């Protein structure tokens, strides 16, 4: 029997209203699940990012696949038209 499990997890506003310590802990858990093969998809705004590590970065360049911004269809998830 094959056991099925989710291949990705989507969290919208994942770090909103959390303390920096909890944000850092949650990011560590998200990375653990990624190492197990679950693709995390998270949204956040700059002011909600966890504290940076010693190198001054929060996320590695290999962790960011798409940076959404208000710049037309290219900055939208799935490049969908606004409704």
N, C-alpha and C positions, 0 to 999 in steps of 0.2 A: 504494500500500500504506500502510495506517495503522499507525503504530507505537504499541503500547500500553505504558503504564507505570503504576506504582502511583499511586493517587490519595491514599493516606494511608500513614503509617508509624507503627507503634505501638512505643514503647519503655517498658518497665516498669522503674522504678528507674534512670532514665537517668543520674543523676549520682552514684550510689552509689560510694563509695571512690575518687573522683577528687580531684585537687588543685584548688584554686580556679582556677588558671590554665587547667587543662584543662576545667573546667566552663564557664568563660567562653568558651573557644574552641569547645566543642561547641555551646553555645547560639547562638553566631554562625552556625555551620554550619546548625543547625536553622532559624534565621530565613532564611538564604539559600535553603534548599529550600522554605520556605513562600512566599517571593517568586516561586519558579518554579512554584507551583501545587500542591505536594505538601502535604497537611495533616498536620502532625506531631501525634501524640497521645502525650503523655508522662505518666508518673506519677513522683512523687517525694514525699519527706517534707520537712517544713520544714527540718530540720537538714542536708539535702543540697543546698539551693539554692545556685546560684552567687553570687558577691559582687554586692551591689547597685550600681547605677550612681550617678552624681552626684546624682540626684534622690531616692535612697534606695529605689528600686524595682528589683526583679529582672524582673518581668513587667508589661507594660502591661495595662490593664483589657480591651483588645481581644484580648489573647492568652489569657486564661483563660475557657474556655467553661463548665467545670463544676469545682467545688471539691468533691471527694469527702470525706466525713467519716463518722464513726460516728453517724449520726442517722436510722437506719431506712432504708427503701427510697429515700427522696429523696436520700440520700447515697451511693447505690451506682451503679456504672456500669450503664447500661441499666435501672436500677431493678429489677433482678432480685431475687427472694426469696433469702434465705440458704439454703444446703443443708446 
